[in-house]
Amino acid sequence: MNDRPPATPRLSTIPGGAPAGSPGASDNLPPAPGTPEPAADPVPPPRTPRDPATIALVGLFVIALLFTLYFGRDVLLPIMLALILSFLLRPLVRALYRIGIPEGLGAAVMVLLVFGGGALAVYTLSGPAADWINRMPRVLHELEFKLGDVRAGIERAREASRQIEQITSSSADPNGPVREVVVRGPTLMEQAANQVEGFIANVVILLVLLYFFLARGRNSLEALIGTMRSVDDRVHYAMVAATLQQNIAVYLLTITVINTMLGVATGVVMWMWGLPNPALWGVMVAVANYIPFIGPAVMTGVLFLVSVLTFDGLGTIILPPLSFVAITTIEGNFLTPMIVGRRLSLNPIAVFVSILFWGWLWGIPGALLAVPILAILKILFDAHEPMKPIGALLGD
């Protein structure tokens, strides 16, 4: 029987000084190839978890709001346009009130000025616009002739697509041709009459609402604030209304002046280059510039097409659109930031998303109103503590 004690195992050491068999030895060893990285700490749950019922209720409210905005656009669009115009014209009505003109009469004067200015612009520019519309078939023919290479490629693509359709139809129906059922819709004249009728109705609604907003808007707001029981709430919402009125009025007035200057400068430059109807392009630029990013890009394409139809040489064709790009670059990067400053600085991402959203809901009028609506929402969000994070997301 062997009474010797068991031999003590030899412990090898590693450069860090810990024995290989000790508990801390594995901490100093490099990981073996293919060993997965240790899992990161789990994300801590929120301190105030959201109630699923509340989230579902908010989601249903958002869906209902989108349906209302989309299907009620024929009514909501003139209301929103009249409200934004009332922000712009309200300081003028106040100025007339200070010199002794009642608010009702001052509001009527502003409405007449808006209607007269719009009618004068339509009457002045309807001739050149109708001329371009009448010339459209000849314009398209000239454009196809000057862009012959591009047209040839498009025709080849169309021919290939037509052949593919013929092969597909012959293989899908070996017994014979399929009868086509043609559903006749309204004629072009009926569609035009409906469009004109709807436009006139919207203009009448807009002018009537604009008058009431200018004449009775302040009294209605004061009556609404007076119904609040808390004095703090009255003071708070009175300050919010004053801030909204002042900031939106100054912002719209500044942007309108800048767009007018841009339109005048564009019209003068197009006249210098010999482009036909420079006043028409100047007005279109002034209106399109209310839609940031998209409006100037569209007008660059329009001026390029008009230049292609007007001139022959490539150097002459490219000069008018390049001149407009230079003017709008100076306006967008230097003039507007210097004049507007940080009074109402909006996030460019939020501006672009707002244009896409309201353009999808309400078309071109919605895209024109997208930035003023975004500015109004930012002021309202900044004025309420729970909504301040959203206001910070919309801009500085």
C-alpha positions in Angstrom: 0.0 0.0 0.0 1.4 3.3 -1.1 1.3 5.9 1.7 2.9 8.7 -0.2 0.8 11.9 -0.5 -0.5 12.7 -4.0 1.8 14.9 -6.1 0.9 18.5 -6.3 0.2 19.5 -9.8 2.6 22.0 -11.3 1.1 25.4 -12.1 2.4 27.2 -15.1 2.5 31.0 -15.0 1.6 33.5 -17.7 3.3 36.8 -18.4 0.7 38.6 -16.3 1.9 36.8 -13.2 -1.2 34.7 -12.5 -1.0 31.0 -12.4 -2.7 29.2 -15.3 -5.0 27.3 -13.0 -5.9 30.3 -10.8 -9.4 31.9 -11.1 -8.0 35.1 -12.7 -5.9 33.4 -15.3 -8.6 33.4 -17.9 -9.0 37.2 -17.6 -5.4 37.7 -18.9 -5.5 35.2 -21.7 -6.3 36.4 -25.2 -9.6 35.1 -26.6 -9.4 32.0 -28.8 -10.1 32.5 -32.5 -13.8 32.3 -33.3 -14.9 33.0 -29.7 -18.0 35.3 -29.8 -17.8 38.7 -28.2 -19.5 39.0 -24.8 -23.0 40.3 -25.0 -23.5 44.0 -24.2 -25.6 45.1 -21.3 -29.3 45.0 -22.1 -31.0 48.4 -22.7 -32.7 49.4 -19.5 -36.5 49.7 -19.8 -38.1 53.2 -19.7 -38.8 54.5 -16.2 -42.4 55.4 -17.3 -43.6 52.6 -19.6 -46.3 53.6 -22.0 -49.8 52.2 -21.7 -50.6 50.1 -24.8 -54.2 51.4 -24.7 -52.9 55.0 -24.9 -50.6 54.2 -27.8 -53.4 52.5 -29.7 -55.7 55.4 -29.0 -53.1 57.9 -30.3 -52.6 55.8 -33.4 -56.3 55.7 -34.1 -56.5 59.5 -33.6 -53.7 60.0 -36.1 -55.3 57.8 -38.7 -58.6 59.6 -38.3 -56.9 62.9 -38.6 -55.2 61.9 -41.9 -58.5 60.7 -43.3 -60.1 64.0 -42.3 -57.3 66.1 -43.9 -57.4 64.1 -47.1 -61.1 63.7 -47.7 -62.0 67.2 -46.3 -59.3 69.0 -48.4 -62.0 70.9 -50.5 -63.2 72.6 -47.3 -60.0 72.6 -45.2 -57.7 74.1 -47.9 -59.5 77.5 -48.2 -59.8 77.7 -44.5 -56.1 77.2 -43.9 -55.2 79.6 -46.8 -57.5 82.2 -45.3 -56.0 81.8 -41.9 -52.4 82.2 -43.1 -53.4 85.2 -45.2 -55.0 86.7 -42.1 -51.7 86.4 -40.2 -50.0 88.3 -43.0 -52.6 91.0 -43.4 -53.6 91.5 -39.7 -50.8 94.1 -39.0 -52.2 96.2 -41.9 -55.7 96.1 -40.5 -54.3 97.1 -37.1 -52.4 100.0 -38.8 -55.7 101.2 -40.4 -57.4 100.9 -37.0 -54.9 103.2 -35.4 -55.6 105.9 -37.9 -59.4 105.7 -37.2 -60.6 103.1 -39.7 -62.8 100.4 -38.1 -61.6 96.8 -38.2 -64.6 95.7 -40.4 -63.9 98.4 -43.0 -60.1 97.8 -42.9 -60.7 94.0 -43.4 -63.0 94.8 -46.4 -60.2 97.0 -47.8 -57.6 94.2 -47.4 -59.9 91.7 -49.0 -60.6 94.0 -52.0 -56.8 94.5 -52.4 -56.2 90.8 -52.4 -58.9 90.1 -54.9 -57.9 93.1 -57.1 -54.2 92.1 -57.0 -55.0 88.5 -57.9 -57.4 89.5 -60.7 -54.8 91.9 -62.1 -52.1 89.2 -62.1 -54.4 86.7 -63.8 -55.5 89.2 -66.4 -51.9 90.3 -67.1 -50.4 86.9 -67.3 -53.3 85.0 -68.9 -52.3 86.2 -72.4 -48.7 84.8 -72.3 -49.9 81.6 -70.5 -52.7 81.0 -73.0 -50.2 81.6 -75.9 -47.8 78.9 -74.5 -50.8 76.5 -74.0 -51.9 77.1 -77.6 -48.3 76.6 -78.9 -47.9 73.4 -76.9 -48.3 71.0 -79.9 -45.8 73.0 -82.0 -43.5 73.3 -78.9 -43.6 69.6 -78.4 -42.7 69.0 -82.1 -39.8 71.4 -81.8 -38.6 69.8 -78.6 -38.7 66.4 -80.2 -36.7 67.7 -83.2 -34.0 69.3 -81.0 -33.8 66.3 -78.8 -33.7 63.8 -81.7 -31.2 61.4 -80.1 -33.2 61.1 -76.9 -36.4 60.7 -78.9 -34.9 57.9 -80.9 -33.9 56.0 -77.8 -37.4 56.4 -76.3 -38.9 55.1 -79.6 -36.7 52.1 -79.5 -37.7 51.4 -75.9 -41.4 51.8 -76.9 -41.0 49.4 -79.8 -39.3 46.8 -77.6 -42.1 47.2 -75.1 -44.8 46.9 -77.8 -43.2 43.6 -79.1 -43.1 42.2 -75.6 -46.7 43.0 -75.1 -47.6 41.3 -78.4 -45.7 38.2 -77.5 -47.3 38.1 -74.1 -50.8 38.6 -75.4 -50.5 36.0 -78.2 -49.2 33.4 -75.7 -51.9 34.2 -73.1 -54.8 34.0 -75.6 -54.2 31.5 -78.3 -57.9 31.3 -79.4 -58.2 34.9 -80.5 -58.3 38.6 -79.6 -59.9 39.7 -76.4 -62.8 42.1 -76.6 -62.1 45.5 -75.0 -64.7 47.3 -73.1 -64.3 51.1 -73.3 -65.8 53.2 -70.5 -66.5 56.7 -71.6 -65.8 59.4 -69.0 -66.6 63.1 -69.0 -65.4 65.1 -72.0 -62.5 67.6 -71.8 -64.9 70.6 -71.8 -66.9 69.0 -68.9 -63.7 68.5 -66.9 -62.6 72.1 -67.6 -66.0 73.5 -66.6 -65.9 71.5 -63.3 -62.4 72.7 -62.6 -63.4 76.3 -63.2 -66.6 76.0 -61.1 -64.6 74.5 -58.2 -61.9 77.2 -58.4 -64.5 80.0 -58.3 -66.2 78.4 -55.3 -62.9 78.1 -53.5 -62.0 81.7 -54.2 -65.4 82.9 -52.9 -65.0 80.8 -49.7 -61.4 82.1 -49.3 -62.4 85.8 -49.5 -65.4 85.4 -47.2 -63.3 83.6 -44.6 -60.4 86.0 -44.9 -62.8 88.9 -44.2 -64.2 87.3 -41.1 -60.8 86.3 -39.8 -59.6 89.9 -40.2 -62.7 91.6 -38.9 -63.8 89.2 -36.1 -60.8 87.0 -35.5 -59.3 89.1 -32.6 -62.7 89.4 -30.8 -63.4 85.7 -31.2 -60.0 84.8 -29.8 -60.4 87.1 -26.8 -63.8 85.6 -26.1 -62.4 82.1 -26.2 -59.5 83.0 -23.8 -62.0 84.8 -21.5 -63.8 81.5 -20.9 -60.8 80.0 -19.2 -61.1 80.0 -15.4 -57.4 80.1 -14.6 -55.7 83.5 -14.9 -52.4 81.7 -15.7 -54.0 79.9 -18.6 -55.4 83.2 -19.9 -52.1 84.9 -19.7 -50.3 81.9 -21.3 -52.6 81.5 -24.3 -52.8 85.2 -24.8 -49.0 85.3 -25.1 -49.0 82.2 -27.4 -51.5 83.9 -29.7 -49.5 87.1 -29.7 -46.3 85.2 -30.4 -47.9 83.2 -33.2 -49.4 86.4 -34.8 -46.2 88.3 -34.6 -43.7 85.7 -35.7 -45.9 84.3 -38.6 -46.7 87.8 -39.9 -43.0 88.8 -39.9 -41.9 85.5 -41.4 -44.6 85.6 -44.2 -43.9 89.3 -45.0 -40.2 88.7 -45.1 -40.5 85.6 -47.4 -42.9 87.4 -49.6 -40.6 90.4 -50.1 -37.6 88.0 -50.8 -39.7 86.0 -53.3 -40.8 89.2 -55.0 -37.2 90.4 -55.3 -36.2 87.0 -56.7 -39.0 87.1 -59.3 -38.1 90.6 -60.4 -34.4 89.7 -60.7 -35.2 86.5 -62.6 -37.5 88.4 -65.0 -34.9 91.1 -65.7 -32.1 88.5 -66.3 -34.4 86.4 -68.6 -35.2 89.7 -70.5 -31.5 90.4 -70.9 -30.9 86.9 -72.3 -33.8 87.4 -74.8 -36.1 84.8 -73.4 -39.8 85.4 -74.4 -42.3 86.4 -71.7 -39.9 87.3 -68.9 -42.6 88.6 -66.7 -44.4 85.2 -66.8 -41.2 83.4 -65.7 -40.6 86.0 -63.0 -44.0 85.5 -61.4 -43.7 81.7 -61.7 -40.4 81.9 -59.9 -41.8 84.1 -57.1 -44.7 81.7 -56.5 -42.6 78.5 -56.8 -40.0 79.8 -54.3 -42.6 79.4 -51.6 -41.9 75.7 -52.0 -38.2 75.3 -50.9 -35.9 72.9 -52.7 -38.6 71.6 -55.1 -39.9 75.0 -56.5 -36.4 76.2 -57.7 -35.6 72.8 -59.1 -38.8 72.7 -61.1 -38.3 76.3 -62.4 -34.7 75.4 -63.4 -36.1 72.7 -65.6 -38.9 74.9 -67.0 -36.4 77.7 -67.9 -34.1 75.1 -69.5 -36.9 73.8 -71.8 -37.9 77.3 -72.7 -34.3 78.1 -73.5 -34.1 74.9 -75.7 -37.1 76.1 -77.6 -35.8 79.6 -78.0 -32.1 79.2 -78.9 -30.0 76.9 -81.0 -26.5 76.9 -79.6 -25.7 74.9 -76.5 -23.8 77.8 -75.0 -26.7 80.1 -75.4 -29.2 77.4 -74.2 -27.4 76.8 -71.0 -27.0 80.5 -70.0 -30.6 81.3 -68.8 -31.0 78.3 -66.5 -27.4 78.7 -65.1 -28.2 82.4 -64.4 -31.3 81.4 -62.5 -29.3 78.8 -60.5 -26.8 81.4 -59.6 -29.5 83.9 -58.5 -31.4 81.3 -56.4 -28.2 80.0 -54.8 -27.3 83.5 -53.7 -30.9 84.0 -52.4 -31.1 80.7 -50.6 -27.6 80.6 -49.0 -26.9 84.3 -48.2 -29.9 86.6 -48.6 -32.6 84.6 -46.9 -30.5 83.5 -43.9 -29.2 87.1 -43.4 -32.7 88.7 -43.5 -34.7 86.0 -41.8 -31.9 85.1 -39.3 -32.9 82.9 -36.4 -36.4 84.3 -35.8 -38.0 81.1 -37.0 -35.3 78.7 -38.0 -36.7 75.4 -39.3 -35.0 72.1 -39.7 -34.4 71.4 -43.5 -35.4 67.8 -43.1 -38.6 68.8 -41.4 -39.3 71.3 -44.2 -38.7 68.7 -46.9 -40.9 66.1 -45.2 -43.6 68.7 -44.6 -43.6 69.7 -48.3 -43.9 66.0 -49.3 -46.7 65.4 -46.7 -48.9 68.4 -47.5 -48.3 68.1 -51.2 -49.5 64.5 -51.0 -52.6 65.5 -49.1 -53.6 68.7 -50.9 -51.5 68.9 -54.1 -49.7 72.0 -55.2 -51.7 74.3 -52.8 -50.7 72.1 -49.9 -47.0 72.3 -51.0 -47.3 76.1 -51.0 -48.7 76.1 -47.5 -46.3 73.4 -46.1 -43.7 75.8 -44.6 -46.2 78.2 -43.0 -48.1 75.3 -41.5 -44.8 73.9 -40.2 -43.9 77.2 -38.6 -47.3 77.4 -36.9 -46.9 73.9 -35.5 -43.4 74.7 -34.2 -44.6 77.8 -32.3 -47.5 75.8 -30.8 -45.3 72.9 -29.8 -42.7 75.2 -28.2 -45.4 76.8 -26.1 -46.5 73.5 -24.5 -44.1 71.6 -22.3 -45.0 68.0 -23.3 -44.6 69.0 -27.0 -41.3 70.8 -26.7 -39.2 67.8 -27.9 -41.2 67.8 -31.2 -40.7 71.6 -31.5 -37.0 71.1 -31.0 -37.1 68.5 -33.7 -38.8 70.8 -36.1 -36.1 73.5 -35.7 -34.0 75.7 -33.5 
